[in-house]
Amino acid sequence: MTSVTTVYINKNKINNLPVFVEEIRRKFPNIKILSMMNNEAAPSYFNGGSLTQYKDYRHYVISQIPCLEILDDTEVLEKERVQARKTYRLQQSSHSSRKRKEDSKKHTHMQKKPNTVTRQ
């Protein structure tokens, strides 16, 4: 669905952020606006989350969907992008990791990157 640039999925029962974000990134490669407010996976003051949890959530989503311009109701700032890149690596989809494994068999000099999200 390359033409979709905006997804509002507020007030749902999303509780697994990594899985959800990977699906969004895969299905909507040109997404610019994502709103996940009032979901368990999107902590905020309004649903019992702390400021630290909220910032961590934003950094994770921004790191995984770098083309986002607005997350929830707030513009994505350049300083958030910088912090997101420092904090998290881009998670590779399972399709990408399978392709990497196949490629590494063909080219043994290629180094495999981890396919998990890592905090630095």
BADO-899587 format. One line per field, with one value per atom (N, C-alpha, C, O): residue number from 1; residue in one letter; atom name; x, y, z. Coordinates in nm, 4 decimals, always signed. Example, Ala and Ser with C-alpha at 12.3 -4.5 7.8 and 13.67 -1.06 7.14 Angstrom:
2
k	c(1_1_1_1_2_2_2_2)
r	c(A_A_A_A_S_S_S_S)
a	c(N_CA_C_O_N_CA_C_O)
px	c(+1.3190_+1.2300_+1.3200_+1.4236_+1.2850_+1.3670_+1.2900_+1.3409)
py	c(-0.5690_-0.4500_-0.3300_-0.3319_-0.2250_-0.1060_+0.0030_+0.1138)
pz	c(+0.7800_+0.7800_+0.7800_+0.8465_+0.7080_+0.7140_+0.7870_+0.8039)
//
This chain:
120
k	c(1_1_1_1_2_2_2_2_3_3_3_3_4_4_4_4_5_5_5_5_6_6_6_6_7_7_7_7_8_8_8_8_9_9_9_9_10_10_10_10_11_11_11_11_12_12_12_12_13_13_13_13_14_14_14_14_15_15_15_15_16_16_16_16_17_17_17_17_18_18_18_18_19_19_19_19_20_20_20_20_21_21_21_21_22_22_22_22_23_23_23_23_24_24_24_24_25_25_25_25_26_26_26_26_27_27_27_27_28_28_28_28_29_29_29_29_30_30_30_30_31_31_31_31_32_32_32_32_33_33_33_33_34_34_34_34_35_35_35_35_36_36_36_36_37_37_37_37_38_38_38_38_39_39_39_39_40_40_40_40_41_41_41_41_42_42_42_42_43_43_43_43_44_44_44_44_45_45_45_45_46_46_46_46_47_47_47_47_48_48_48_48_49_49_49_49_50_50_50_50_51_51_51_51_52_52_52_52_53_53_53_53_54_54_54_54_55_55_55_55_56_56_56_56_57_57_57_57_58_58_58_58_59_59_59_59_60_60_60_60_61_61_61_61_62_62_62_62_63_63_63_63_64_64_64_64_65_65_65_65_66_66_66_66_67_67_67_67_68_68_68_68_69_69_69_69_70_70_70_70_71_71_71_71_72_72_72_72_73_73_73_73_74_74_74_74_75_75_75_75_76_76_76_76_77_77_77_77_78_78_78_78_79_79_79_79_80_80_80_80_81_81_81_81_82_82_82_82_83_83_83_83_84_84_84_84_85_85_85_85_86_86_86_86_87_87_87_87_88_88_88_88_89_89_89_89_90_90_90_90_91_91_91_91_92_92_92_92_93_93_93_93_94_94_94_94_95_95_95_95_96_96_96_96_97_97_97_97_98_98_98_98_99_99_99_99_100_100_100_100_101_101_101_101_102_102_102_102_103_103_103_103_104_104_104_104_105_105_105_105_106_106_106_106_107_107_107_107_108_108_108_108_109_109_109_109_110_110_110_110_111_111_111_111_112_112_112_112_113_113_113_113_114_114_114_114_115_115_115_115_116_116_116_116_117_117_117_117_118_118_118_118_119_119_119_119_120_120_120_120)
r	c(M_M_M_M_T_T_T_T_S_S_S_S_V_V_V_V_T_T_T_T_T_T_T_T_V_V_V_V_Y_Y_Y_Y_I_I_I_I_N_N_N_N_K_K_K_K_N_N_N_N_K_K_K_K_I_I_I_I_N_N_N_N_N_N_N_N_L_L_L_L_P_P_P_P_V_V_V_V_F_F_F_F_V_V_V_V_E_E_E_E_E_E_E_E_I_I_I_I_R_R_R_R_R_R_R_R_K_K_K_K_F_F_F_F_P_P_P_P_N_N_N_N_I_I_I_I_K_K_K_K_I_I_I_I_L_L_L_L_S_S_S_S_M_M_M_M_M_M_M_M_N_N_N_N_N_N_N_N_E_E_E_E_A_A_A_A_A_A_A_A_P_P_P_P_S_S_S_S_Y_Y_Y_Y_F_F_F_F_N_N_N_N_G_G_G_G_G_G_G_G_S_S_S_S_L_L_L_L_T_T_T_T_Q_Q_Q_Q_Y_Y_Y_Y_K_K_K_K_D_D_D_D_Y_Y_Y_Y_R_R_R_R_H_H_H_H_Y_Y_Y_Y_V_V_V_V_I_I_I_I_S_S_S_S_Q_Q_Q_Q_I_I_I_I_P_P_P_P_C_C_C_C_L_L_L_L_E_E_E_E_I_I_I_I_L_L_L_L_D_D_D_D_D_D_D_D_T_T_T_T_E_E_E_E_V_V_V_V_L_L_L_L_E_E_E_E_K_K_K_K_E_E_E_E_R_R_R_R_V_V_V_V_Q_Q_Q_Q_A_A_A_A_R_R_R_R_K_K_K_K_T_T_T_T_Y_Y_Y_Y_R_R_R_R_L_L_L_L_Q_Q_Q_Q_Q_Q_Q_Q_S_S_S_S_S_S_S_S_H_H_H_H_S_S_S_S_S_S_S_S_R_R_R_R_K_K_K_K_R_R_R_R_K_K_K_K_E_E_E_E_D_D_D_D_S_S_S_S_K_K_K_K_K_K_K_K_H_H_H_H_T_T_T_T_H_H_H_H_M_M_M_M_Q_Q_Q_Q_K_K_K_K_K_K_K_K_P_P_P_P_N_N_N_N_T_T_T_T_V_V_V_V_T_T_T_T_R_R_R_R_Q_Q_Q_Q)
a	c(N_CA_C_O_N_CA_C_O_N_CA_C_O_N_CA_C_O_N_CA_C_O_N_CA_C_O_N_CA_C_O_N_CA_C_O_N_CA_C_O_N_CA_C_O_N_CA_C_O_N_CA_C_O_N_CA_C_O_N_CA_C_O_N_CA_C_O_N_CA_C_O_N_CA_C_O_N_CA_C_O_N_CA_C_O_N_CA_C_O_N_CA_C_O_N_CA_C_O_N_CA_C_O_N_CA_C_O_N_CA_C_O_N_CA_C_O_N_CA_C_O_N_CA_C_O_N_CA_C_O_N_CA_C_O_N_CA_C_O_N_CA_C_O_N_CA_C_O_N_CA_C_O_N_CA_C_O_N_CA_C_O_N_CA_C_O_N_CA_C_O_N_CA_C_O_N_CA_C_O_N_CA_C_O_N_CA_C_O_N_CA_C_O_N_CA_C_O_N_CA_C_O_N_CA_C_O_N_CA_C_O_N_CA_C_O_N_CA_C_O_N_CA_C_O_N_CA_C_O_N_CA_C_O_N_CA_C_O_N_CA_C_O_N_CA_C_O_N_CA_C_O_N_CA_C_O_N_CA_C_O_N_CA_C_O_N_CA_C_O_N_CA_C_O_N_CA_C_O_N_CA_C_O_N_CA_C_O_N_CA_C_O_N_CA_C_O_N_CA_C_O_N_CA_C_O_N_CA_C_O_N_CA_C_O_N_CA_C_O_N_CA_C_O_N_CA_C_O_N_CA_C_O_N_CA_C_O_N_CA_C_O_N_CA_C_O_N_CA_C_O_N_CA_C_O_N_CA_C_O_N_CA_C_O_N_CA_C_O_N_CA_C_O_N_CA_C_O_N_CA_C_O_N_CA_C_O_N_CA_C_O_N_CA_C_O_N_CA_C_O_N_CA_C_O_N_CA_C_O_N_CA_C_O_N_CA_C_O_N_CA_C_O_N_CA_C_O_N_CA_C_O_N_CA_C_O_N_CA_C_O_N_CA_C_O_N_CA_C_O_N_CA_C_O_N_CA_C_O_N_CA_C_O_N_CA_C_O_N_CA_C_O_N_CA_C_O_N_CA_C_O_N_CA_C_O_N_CA_C_O_N_CA_C_O_N_CA_C_O_N_CA_C_O_N_CA_C_O_N_CA_C_O_N_CA_C_O_N_CA_C_O_N_CA_C_O_N_CA_C_O_N_CA_C_O_N_CA_C_O)
px	c(+0.0829_+0.0000_+0.0875_+0.0916_+0.1552_+0.2525_+0.1889_+0.2577_+0.0619_-0.0009_-0.0479_-0.0805_-0.0520_-0.0968_+0.0151_+0.1264_-0.0157_+0.0831_+0.0398_+0.1199_-0.0863_-0.1389_-0.2144_-0.3012_-0.1808_-0.2496_-0.2840_-0.1958_-0.4133_-0.4621_-0.5158_-0.6101_-0.4563_-0.4985_-0.5134_-0.4724_-0.5735_-0.5949_-0.6986_-0.7866_-0.6860_-0.7835_-0.8081_-0.9227_-0.7013_-0.7108_-0.6422_-0.6142_-0.6158_-0.5543_-0.4148_-0.3777_-0.3386_-0.2029_-0.1131_-0.1040_-0.0464_+0.0389_+0.1794_+0.2639_+0.2053_+0.3382_+0.3974_+0.3775_+0.4689_+0.5181_+0.6114_+0.5907_+0.7133_+0.8034_+0.7318_+0.7606_+0.6405_+0.5681_+0.4797_+0.4767_+0.4083_+0.3195_+0.3976_+0.3586_+0.5057_+0.5846_+0.6446_+0.6491_+0.6902_+0.7445_+0.6368_+0.6633_+0.5165_+0.4054_+0.3723_+0.3514_+0.3678_+0.3399_+0.4473_+0.4165_+0.5724_+0.6839_+0.6781_+0.7042_+0.6444_+0.6406_+0.5205_+0.5332_+0.4053_+0.2833_+0.2652_+0.1999_+0.3228_+0.3054_+0.4422_+0.4784_+0.5176_+0.6558_+0.6683_+0.7765_+0.5605_+0.5665_+0.4905_+0.4486_+0.4735_+0.3982_+0.4696_+0.5912_+0.3918_+0.4436_+0.3821_+0.4459_+0.2567_+0.1844_+0.1316_+0.0614_+0.1665_+0.1192_+0.0680_+0.1384_-0.0537_-0.1095_-0.1527_-0.2360_-0.0943_-0.1218_-0.1716_-0.1637_-0.2215_-0.2594_-0.3622_-0.4467_-0.3510_-0.4418_-0.4354_-0.5374_-0.3131_-0.2836_-0.1809_-0.0971_-0.1869_-0.0910_+0.0529_+0.1420_+0.0761_+0.2119_+0.2626_+0.3790_+0.1759_+0.2124_+0.1947_+0.0967_+0.2883_+0.2707_+0.2702_+0.3471_+0.1815_+0.1751_+0.1168_+0.0726_+0.1172_+0.0603_-0.0865_-0.1340_-0.1569_-0.3000_-0.3344_-0.4465_-0.2400_-0.2702_-0.1767_-0.1551_-0.1221_-0.0428_+0.1057_+0.1789_+0.1527_+0.2953_+0.3725_+0.3159_+0.4995_+0.5858_+0.6430_+0.6337_+0.7021_+0.7668_+0.8810_+0.9012_+0.9551_+1.0655_+1.0131_+1.0711_+0.9046_+0.8456_+0.7968_+0.8137_+0.7368_+0.6863_+0.8011_+0.7914_+0.9087_+1.0233_+1.0858_+1.1227_+1.0973_+1.1543_+1.0678_+1.1199_+0.9369_+0.8427_+0.8620_+0.8715_+0.8676_+0.8866_+1.0182_+1.0220_+1.1258_+1.2564_+1.2546_+1.3088_+1.1922_+1.1859_+1.1113_+1.1615_+0.9916_+0.9107_+0.9835_+0.9868_+1.0412_+1.1139_+1.2333_+1.2630_+1.3012_+1.4166_+1.3758_+1.4508_+1.2579_+1.2119_+1.1385_+1.1322_+1.0833_+1.0128_+1.0714_+1.0087_+1.1912_+1.2632_+1.1937_+1.2251_+1.1007_+1.0342_+0.9168_+0.8526_+0.8873_+0.7761_+0.8005_+0.9118_+0.6963_+0.7014_+0.6224_+0.6561_+0.5153_+0.4339_+0.4046_+0.3600_+0.4300_+0.3961_+0.2975_+0.3243_+0.1837_+0.0714_+0.0327_-0.0023_+0.0374_-0.0034_+0.1140_+0.0951_+0.2365_+0.3557_+0.4514_+0.4793_+0.5007_+0.5977_+0.7252_+0.7682_+0.7846_+0.9111_+1.0231_+1.0389_+1.0989_+1.2066_+1.3380_+1.3580_+1.4267_+1.5568_+1.6342_+1.7013_+1.6262_+1.6993_+1.6447_+1.7192_+1.5149_+1.4593_+1.5140_+1.5439_+1.5270_+1.5823_+1.7253_+1.7632_+1.8030_+1.9418_+1.9469_+2.0224_+1.8670_+1.8643_+1.8124_+1.8632_+1.7124_+1.6570_+1.7636_+1.7736_+1.8428_+1.9499_+2.0572_+2.1155_+2.0838_+2.1846_+2.1351_+2.2131_+2.0056_+1.9493_+1.9155_+1.9397_+1.8602_+1.8131_+1.8711_+1.8997_+1.8877_+1.9220_+1.7933_+1.6944_+1.7943_+1.6777_+1.6600_+1.7517_+1.5420_+1.5119_+1.4891_+1.4127_+1.5545_+1.5375_+1.4185_+1.3996_+1.3391_+1.2245_+1.2732_+1.3874_+1.1873_+1.2260_+1.2580_+1.3444_+1.1894_+1.2195_+1.3618_+1.4370_+1.3984_+1.5324_+1.6384_+1.7435_+1.6113_+1.7119_+1.7288_+1.8398_+1.6181_+1.6313_+1.7157_+1.8025_+1.6908_+1.7667_+1.9138_+2.0019_+1.9401_+2.0782_+2.1472_+2.2631_+2.0764_+2.1350_+2.1688_+2.2751_+2.0758_+2.1014_+2.2208_+2.3066_+2.2262_+2.3365_+2.4688_+2.5724_+2.4649_+2.5903_+2.6446_+2.7657_+2.5571_+2.6036_+2.6744_+2.7723_+2.6237_+2.6851_+2.8141_+2.9106_+2.8154_+2.9304_+2.9775_+2.9321_+3.0663_+3.1073_+3.1806_+3.1963_+3.2257_+3.2940_+3.1975_+3.2405_+3.0672_+2.9692_+2.9474_+2.9394_+2.9380_+2.9160_+2.7675_+2.7044_+2.7124_+2.5701_+2.5445_+2.6158_+2.4411_+2.3993_+2.2941_+2.2201_+2.2865_+2.1818_+2.0444_+2.0306_+1.9430_+1.8078_+1.7189_+1.5967_+1.7802_+1.7028_+1.7259_+1.8250_+1.6343_+1.6464_+1.7414_+1.7270_+1.8372_+1.9363_+1.9457_+1.9550_+1.9436_+1.9668_+2.1140_+2.1807_+2.1656_+2.3082_+2.3245_+2.4368)
py	c(-0.1176_+0.0000_+0.1242_+0.1988_+0.1448_+0.2547_+0.3930_+0.4917_+0.4032_+0.5352_+0.5842_+0.7020_+0.4971_+0.5362_+0.6112_+0.5604_+0.7328_+0.8131_+0.8461_+0.8963_+0.8187_+0.8510_+0.7323_+0.6753_+0.6950_+0.5857_+0.6325_+0.6660_+0.6339_+0.6619_+0.5309_+0.4737_+0.4837_+0.3583_+0.3766_+0.2921_+0.4900_+0.5261_+0.4349_+0.3810_+0.4190_+0.3452_+0.2036_+0.1609_+0.1319_-0.0097_-0.0887_-0.0338_-0.2122_-0.2957_-0.3384_-0.4551_-0.2434_-0.2724_-0.2773_-0.1801_-0.3913_-0.4043_-0.4553_-0.4618_-0.4910_-0.5386_-0.4397_-0.4532_-0.3426_-0.2351_-0.2829_-0.2440_-0.3654_-0.4070_-0.4768_-0.4486_-0.5659_-0.6374_-0.5406_-0.5444_-0.4548_-0.3609_-0.2649_-0.2413_-0.2105_-0.1134_-0.1784_-0.1161_-0.3011_-0.3695_-0.3891_-0.3727_-0.4241_-0.4397_-0.3070_-0.3029_-0.2006_-0.0683_-0.0314_+0.0126_-0.0495_-0.0154_-0.0974_-0.0453_-0.2244_-0.3132_-0.2838_-0.2820_-0.2612_-0.2434_-0.1021_-0.0824_-0.0032_+0.1364_+0.2040_+0.2848_+0.1726_+0.2221_+0.3737_+0.4283_+0.4420_+0.5874_+0.6625_+0.7765_+0.5991_+0.6603_+0.7862_+0.7873_+0.8904_+1.0173_+1.0513_+1.1149_+1.0084_+1.0393_+0.9088_+0.8323_+0.8852_+0.7672_+0.8124_+0.8814_+0.7738_+0.8046_+0.6759_+0.6016_+0.6508_+0.5291_+0.5625_+0.4785_+0.6813_+0.7253_+0.6327_+0.5733_+0.6232_+0.5437_+0.3946_+0.3260_+0.3469_+0.2050_+0.1689_+0.2514_+0.0471_+0.0015_+0.0155_+0.0463_-0.0065_-0.0013_+0.1409_+0.1611_+0.2397_+0.3802_+0.4548_+0.5273_+0.4378_+0.4980_+0.6506_+0.7126_+0.7089_+0.8540_+0.8873_+0.7988_+1.0139_+1.0600_+1.0172_+0.9858_+1.0159_+0.9878_+0.8416_+0.8109_+0.7516_+0.6109_+0.5519_+0.4308_+0.6381_+0.5914_+0.5787_+0.5359_+0.6143_+0.6059_+0.7255_+0.8328_+0.7064_+0.8148_+0.8912_+0.8462_+1.0066_+1.0846_+1.0054_+1.0108_+0.9329_+0.8499_+0.7424_+0.7196_+0.6764_+0.5727_+0.6331_+0.5735_+0.7501_+0.8173_+0.8523_+0.8281_+0.9085_+0.9441_+0.8189_+0.8186_+0.7136_+0.5886_+0.5318_+0.4860_+0.5347_+0.4892_+0.5700_+0.5124_+0.7011_+0.7864_+0.7543_+0.7408_+0.7420_+0.7133_+0.5792_+0.5664_+0.4802_+0.3489_+0.3577_+0.3117_+0.4166_+0.4237_+0.5049_+0.4650_+0.6170_+0.7015_+0.6258_+0.6387_+0.5476_+0.4718_+0.3652_+0.3352_+0.3084_+0.2005_+0.2500_+0.1802_+0.3708_+0.4303_+0.5698_+0.6696_+0.5767_+0.7039_+0.8117_+0.9297_+0.7744_+0.8735_+0.9426_+1.0285_+0.9068_+0.9706_+1.1200_+1.1631_+1.1970_+1.3413_+1.3804_+1.4764_+1.3029_+1.3273_+1.1929_+1.0989_+1.1849_+1.0667_+1.1112_+1.2026_+1.0452_+1.0846_+1.2273_+1.2513_+1.3197_+1.4557_+1.5529_+1.6740_+1.4986_+1.5815_+1.5610_+1.4481_+1.6717_+1.6673_+1.5966_+1.6132_+1.5185_+1.4527_+1.5548_+1.6063_+1.5823_+1.6811_+1.6143_+1.4956_+1.6909_+1.6373_+1.5851_+1.4823_+1.6538_+1.6069_+1.4717_+1.3914_+1.4461_+1.3140_+1.2077_+1.0960_+1.2424_+1.1470_+1.1091_+0.9920_+1.2091_+1.1844_+1.0925_+0.9953_+1.1229_+1.0397_+0.8998_+0.8019_+0.8892_+0.7586_+0.6716_+0.5523_+0.7310_+0.6551_+0.6134_+0.5058_+0.6970_+0.6623_+0.5501_+0.4653_+0.5504_+0.4573_+0.3216_+0.2185_+0.3206_+0.1965_+0.1764_+0.2719_+0.0517_+0.0152_-0.0175_-0.0565_-0.0017_-0.0372_-0.1879_-0.2628_-0.2323_-0.3750_-0.4264_-0.3675_-0.5352_-0.5946_-0.6883_-0.7633_-0.6842_-0.7746_-0.9168_-0.9391_-1.0126_-1.1535_-1.1846_-1.2678_-1.1190_-1.1388_-1.0914_-1.1591_-0.9762_-0.9220_-1.0121_-1.0336_-1.0657_-1.1505_-1.2812_-1.3337_-1.3351_-1.4565_-1.4265_-1.5057_-1.3120_-1.2739_-1.2568_-1.2985_-1.1951_-1.1764_-1.3107_-1.3268_-1.4080_-1.5401_-1.6053_-1.6653_-1.5923_-1.6487_-1.5799_-1.6462_-1.4473_-1.3715_-1.4059_-1.4139_-1.4263_-1.4556_-1.5929_-1.6147_-1.6847_-1.8153_-1.7983_-1.8671_-1.7055_-1.6802_-1.6018_-1.6248_-1.5087_-1.4194_-1.4343_-1.3615_-1.5258_-1.5559_-1.4399_-1.4397_-1.3419_-1.2278_-1.1252_-1.0325_-1.1404_-1.0451_-1.0725_-1.1879_-0.9658_-0.9796_-0.9636_-0.8681_-1.0559_-1.0534_-0.9491_-0.9433_-0.8660_-0.7685_-0.8341_-0.9208_-0.7937_-0.8511_-0.8058_-0.6959_-0.8888_-0.8522_-0.8211_-0.8336_-0.7810_-0.7434_-0.5960_-0.5365_-0.5401_-0.4007_-0.3975_-0.4755_-0.3083_-0.3003_-0.1595_-0.0643_-0.1450_-0.0139_+0.0010_-0.0938_+0.1202_+0.1456_+0.2154_+0.2457)
pz	c(+0.0000_+0.0000_+0.0000_+0.0978_-0.1074_-0.1140_-0.1166_-0.0907_-0.1465_-0.1515_-0.0142_+0.0008_+0.0844_+0.2181_+0.2897_+0.3034_+0.3354_+0.4079_+0.5498_+0.6287_+0.5836_+0.7158_+0.7726_+0.7065_+0.8967_+0.9643_+1.1062_+1.1852_+1.1362_+1.2708_+1.3266_+1.2719_+1.4344_+1.4935_+1.6445_+1.7241_+1.6810_+1.8207_+1.8851_+1.8182_+2.0169_+2.0990_+2.0492_+2.0351_+2.0230_+1.9889_+2.0993_+2.2059_+2.0765_+2.1807_+2.1385_+2.1511_+2.0885_+2.0436_+2.1661_+2.2410_+2.1866_+2.3044_+2.2724_+2.3617_+2.1486_+2.1108_+2.0098_+1.8891_+2.0602_+1.9754_+1.8643_+1.7494_+1.8922_+1.7828_+1.6677_+1.5513_+1.6976_+1.5922_+1.5143_+1.3913_+1.5848_+1.5184_+1.4285_+1.3142_+1.4790_+1.4024_+1.2783_+1.1721_+1.2900_+1.1726_+1.0660_+0.9469_+1.1085_+1.0131_+0.9447_+0.8235_+1.0212_+0.9648_+0.8628_+0.7521_+0.9007_+0.8112_+0.6829_+0.5744_+0.6948_+0.5783_+0.4881_+0.3657_+0.5486_+0.4695_+0.4159_+0.3135_+0.4847_+0.4454_+0.4335_+0.5192_+0.3301_+0.3199_+0.3067_+0.3281_+0.2720_+0.2554_+0.3646_+0.3448_+0.4775_+0.5863_+0.6376_+0.6566_+0.6591_+0.7112_+0.8460_+0.9299_+0.8668_+0.9896_+1.0494_+0.9832_+1.1751_+1.2470_+1.3826_+1.4564_+1.4149_+1.5460_+1.6131_+1.5612_+1.7300_+1.8068_+1.9473_+2.0369_+1.9671_+2.1016_+2.1650_+2.0981_+2.2966_+2.3788_+2.3455_+2.3387_+2.3251_+2.3111_+2.4171_+2.4535_+2.4662_+2.5677_+2.5194_+2.5985_+2.3913_+2.3354_+2.3161_+2.2816_+2.3382_+2.3200_+2.4523_+2.4695_+2.5456_+2.6774_+2.6721_+2.5986_+2.7520_+2.7652_+2.9015_+2.9748_+2.9343_+3.0593_+3.0704_+3.1796_+2.9589_+2.9591_+2.9850_+3.0254_+2.9624_+2.9904_+3.0965_+3.1008_+3.1812_+3.2949_+3.2699_+3.3591_+3.1522_+3.1223_+3.1763_+3.1975_+3.1981_+3.2454_+3.1266_+3.0124_+3.1544_+3.0492_+2.9871_+2.8657_+3.0679_+3.0166_+2.9226_+2.8165_+2.9601_+2.8746_+2.7435_+2.6371_+2.7512_+2.6314_+2.5364_+2.4160_+2.5894_+2.5051_+2.4436_+2.3261_+2.5227_+2.4728_+2.3607_+2.2591_+2.3788_+2.2753_+2.1469_+2.0385_+2.1580_+2.0399_+1.9707_+1.8484_+2.0472_+1.9864_+1.9136_+1.8039_+1.9755_+1.9105_+1.7773_+1.6747_+1.7788_+1.6564_+1.5494_+1.4330_+1.5876_+1.4919_+1.4340_+1.3153_+1.5161_+1.4658_+1.3652_+1.2722_+1.3833_+1.2968_+1.1723_+1.0711_+1.1808_+1.0667_+1.0455_+1.0807_+0.9882_+0.9783_+0.8956_+0.9108_+0.8091_+0.7236_+0.7924_+0.7320_+0.9183_+0.9891_+1.0058_+1.0359_+0.9861_+1.0085_+1.1332_+1.2024_+1.1604_+1.2795_+1.3450_+1.2792_+1.4748_+1.5531_+1.6595_+1.7374_+1.6612_+1.7460_+1.7086_+1.5930_+1.7979_+1.7625_+1.7632_+1.7742_+1.7512_+1.7656_+1.6488_+1.6083_+1.5959_+1.4872_+1.5335_+1.6476_+1.4452_+1.4740_+1.4496_+1.3389_+1.5536_+1.5452_+1.5071_+1.5327_+1.4464_+1.4061_+1.5269_+1.5170_+1.6400_+1.7587_+1.8064_+1.8627_+1.7843_+1.8174_+1.7230_+1.7652_+1.5957_+1.4985_+1.5366_+1.5322_+1.5737_+1.6129_+1.7343_+1.7358_+1.8356_+1.9562_+1.9256_+1.9802_+1.8394_+1.8024_+1.7360_+1.7650_+1.6471_+1.5799_+1.6797_+1.6665_+1.7788_+1.8799_+1.9705_+2.0139_+1.9986_+2.0965_+2.0365_+2.0991_+1.9161_+1.8551_+1.7165_+1.6444_+1.6815_+1.5438_+1.4713_+1.5334_+1.3408_+1.2604_+1.2644_+1.2308_+1.3056_+1.3122_+1.1716_+1.0951_+1.1373_+1.0056_+1.0080_+1.1038_+0.9037_+0.8967_+0.8777_+0.8374_+0.9064_+0.8921_+0.7465_+0.7190_+0.6525_+0.5106_+0.4815_+0.4113_+0.5349_+0.5125_+0.5726_+0.5123_+0.6926_+0.7550_+0.6788_+0.6701_+0.6223_+0.5399_+0.4174_+0.3808_+0.3531_+0.2345_+0.2704_+0.1952_+0.3857_+0.4297_+0.4489_+0.4108_+0.5083_+0.5291_+0.3950_+0.3784_+0.2993_+0.1668_+0.1016_+0.0433_+0.1112_+0.0529_+0.1201_+0.0541_+0.2520_+0.3216_+0.2821_+0.2859_+0.2447_+0.1965_+0.0627_+0.0340_-0.0192_-0.1491_-0.1342_-0.2072_-0.0391_-0.0192_+0.1249_+0.2132_+0.1482_+0.2850_+0.3512_+0.4733_+0.2745_+0.3342_+0.3925_+0.4612_+0.3661_+0.4196_+0.5670_+0.6091_+0.6457_+0.7878_+0.8186_+0.7733_+0.8944_+0.9276_+1.0355_+1.1356_+1.0140_+1.1144_+1.2021_+1.1556_+1.3288_+1.4149_+1.3680_+1.3142_+1.3874_+1.3454_+1.4647_+1.4569_+1.5741_+1.6918_+1.7227_+1.6804_+1.7958_+1.8377_+1.9562_+2.0503_+1.9517_+2.0566_+2.1101_+2.0326_+2.2383_+2.3002_+2.3255_+2.3669_+2.3009_+2.3271_+2.4583_+2.4985)
//
